[in-house]
Amino acid sequence: MGAFQSIVEQTGDMLVRLSARMLGNVTDAEDVVQEAFVKAYQALVADEFDGRSSVKTWLYRIVTNASLDALRKRKRKAEVGDDVLTDLPGGSDAAQLEARMALRELSDYLDGLPEDQRTAIILKGVEGLTTGEVAAIMETTEGAVEQRLVRARATLRSKRSET
């Protein structure tokens, strides 16, 4: 239990950030990550973690899939409200306002992308994971990830030129 608590402390913030970028909402992201940690703990207790990837990559995959499931359940465009980042610890009001605006802008740009392209661009371009890590999380090949990134970037460039 102590080892798992250490994993939660080391990865919690980055996983909430990932999910928030996918969902466009920190509150929903916190719920998704909490559920993901429960699934991960149950899998570890049941000895279902096979060690083919790092624990970090495995947790990214769980949170990515849980975030995609949450998006599918919504069946509507994710809306970023003014209260999106109100529960984030620390930071000044100006910093929180800036973070809110950045999350809203990111969400607006990414809303038009297909789910697989959105996931790839967030994991690679925003979270800074390697192509290999993204491929492991998305359970696909590195070539498929690269193709999704090319398509996503082309779509984002055309979107930017329209504005």
C-alpha positions as CSV (number, residue, x, y, z in Angstrom):
1,M,0.0,0.0,0.0
2,G,2.9,2.4,0.8
3,A,4.5,1.7,-2.6
4,F,1.2,2.5,-4.3
5,Q,0.8,5.7,-2.3
6,S,4.3,6.7,-3.6
7,I,3.2,6.0,-7.2
8,V,0.1,8.2,-6.7
9,E,2.1,11.0,-5.2
10,Q,4.6,10.9,-8.0
11,T,2.2,10.7,-10.9
12,G,-1.1,12.2,-9.7
13,D,-0.5,15.8,-10.9
14,M,0.8,14.8,-14.4
15,L,-2.1,12.4,-14.8
16,V,-4.7,15.0,-13.8
17,R,-3.0,17.4,-16.2
18,L,-3.2,14.9,-19.1
19,S,-6.8,14.1,-18.4
20,A,-7.7,17.8,-18.1
21,R,-6.2,18.4,-21.5
22,M,-8.2,15.6,-23.0
23,L,-11.5,16.5,-21.3
24,G,-11.1,20.3,-21.1
25,N,-12.2,20.2,-17.4
26,V,-10.1,19.7,-14.3
27,T,-12.9,18.5,-12.1
28,D,-13.8,15.7,-14.5
29,A,-10.1,14.9,-14.9
30,E,-9.7,14.5,-11.1
31,D,-12.6,12.0,-11.1
32,V,-11.2,10.1,-14.1
33,V,-7.7,9.9,-12.4
34,Q,-9.2,8.8,-9.1
35,E,-11.1,5.9,-10.9
36,A,-7.9,5.1,-12.9
37,F,-5.9,4.8,-9.7
38,V,-8.5,2.4,-8.3
39,K,-8.3,0.3,-11.4
40,A,-4.5,0.3,-11.3
41,Y,-4.4,-0.7,-7.7
42,Q,-6.9,-3.5,-8.3
43,A,-4.8,-4.7,-11.2
44,L,-1.6,-4.6,-9.1
45,V,-3.2,-6.5,-6.3
46,A,-4.4,-9.1,-8.8
47,D,-0.9,-9.3,-10.3
48,E,-2.2,-8.2,-13.7
49,F,0.6,-5.7,-14.4
50,D,2.9,-7.6,-16.8
51,G,5.8,-5.2,-16.8
52,R,5.9,-4.9,-20.6
53,S,6.0,-1.1,-20.1
54,S,7.0,1.2,-17.3
55,V,4.4,1.9,-14.6
56,K,4.2,5.5,-15.8
57,T,3.4,4.4,-19.4
58,W,0.9,1.9,-18.0
59,L,-0.8,4.6,-15.9
60,Y,-0.9,7.0,-18.9
61,R,-2.7,4.3,-20.9
62,I,-5.2,3.7,-18.1
63,V,-5.9,7.4,-17.7
64,T,-6.0,8.0,-21.5
65,N,-8.5,5.2,-22.0
66,A,-10.6,6.4,-19.0
67,S,-10.6,10.0,-20.4
68,L,-11.7,8.8,-23.8
69,D,-14.5,6.8,-22.2
70,A,-15.6,9.9,-20.3
71,L,-15.6,11.9,-23.6
72,R,-17.7,9.2,-25.3
73,K,-20.1,9.2,-22.4
74,R,-20.6,12.9,-22.7
75,K,-21.6,12.7,-26.4
76,R,-21.2,16.4,-26.7
77,K,-18.5,19.0,-27.1
78,A,-16.4,19.5,-24.0
79,E,-17.0,23.0,-22.7
80,V,-14.4,24.8,-20.6
81,G,-16.2,26.9,-18.0
82,D,-14.9,29.7,-15.9
83,D,-14.6,27.3,-12.9
84,V,-12.4,24.8,-14.7
85,L,-9.3,25.4,-12.6
86,T,-10.7,26.7,-9.3
87,D,-9.6,23.7,-7.4
88,L,-6.0,23.7,-8.5
89,P,-3.6,24.1,-5.5
90,G,-1.4,27.2,-5.2
91,G,-0.9,30.0,-7.8
92,S,-2.1,33.5,-7.9
93,D,-5.4,34.6,-9.4
94,A,-3.5,35.9,-12.4
95,A,-1.7,32.6,-12.9
96,Q,-5.0,30.7,-12.6
97,L,-6.7,33.0,-15.1
98,E,-3.8,32.5,-17.5
99,A,-4.0,28.8,-17.0
100,R,-7.8,28.8,-17.6
101,M,-7.4,30.8,-20.8
102,A,-4.6,28.5,-22.0
103,L,-6.7,25.4,-21.3
104,R,-9.7,26.9,-23.1
105,E,-7.6,27.8,-26.1
106,L,-6.1,24.4,-26.2
107,S,-9.5,22.7,-25.9
108,D,-10.9,25.0,-28.7
109,Y,-8.0,24.0,-31.1
110,L,-8.2,20.3,-30.3
111,D,-12.0,19.9,-30.4
112,G,-12.1,19.5,-34.2
113,L,-9.6,16.6,-34.2
114,P,-10.6,13.0,-34.3
115,E,-10.2,11.2,-31.0
116,D,-7.0,9.3,-32.0
117,Q,-5.3,12.4,-33.4
118,R,-6.3,14.4,-30.3
119,T,-4.8,11.8,-28.1
120,A,-1.6,11.5,-30.0
121,I,-1.0,15.3,-30.1
122,I,-1.7,15.7,-26.4
123,L,0.6,12.8,-25.4
124,K,3.4,13.7,-27.7
125,G,3.2,17.5,-28.3
126,V,1.8,18.6,-24.9
127,E,2.9,16.0,-22.4
128,G,6.3,15.5,-24.2
129,L,6.2,11.7,-24.3
130,T,8.4,9.8,-26.8
131,T,6.7,8.3,-29.9
132,G,7.4,4.9,-28.4
133,E,5.6,5.8,-25.2
134,V,2.7,7.2,-27.1
135,A,2.5,4.0,-29.2
136,A,2.5,1.9,-26.1
137,I,-0.2,4.0,-24.4
138,M,-2.4,4.0,-27.6
139,E,-1.6,0.3,-28.2
140,T,-0.5,0.9,-31.8
141,T,2.8,1.2,-33.8
142,E,5.1,4.2,-33.8
143,G,4.4,4.6,-37.5
144,A,0.7,4.9,-36.8
145,V,1.4,7.5,-34.1
146,E,3.5,9.5,-36.5
147,Q,0.8,9.4,-39.1
148,R,-1.8,10.6,-36.6
149,L,0.5,13.4,-35.6
150,V,1.1,14.5,-39.2
151,R,-2.7,14.6,-39.8
152,A,-3.4,16.4,-36.6
153,R,-0.8,19.0,-37.3
154,A,-2.1,19.6,-40.8
155,T,-5.6,20.0,-39.4
156,L,-4.4,22.4,-36.8
157,R,-2.4,24.4,-39.3
158,S,-5.4,24.8,-41.6
159,K,-7.6,25.8,-38.6
160,R,-5.1,28.4,-37.6
161,S,-4.9,29.9,-41.1
162,E,-8.7,30.2,-41.1
163,T,-8.7,32.5,-38.1
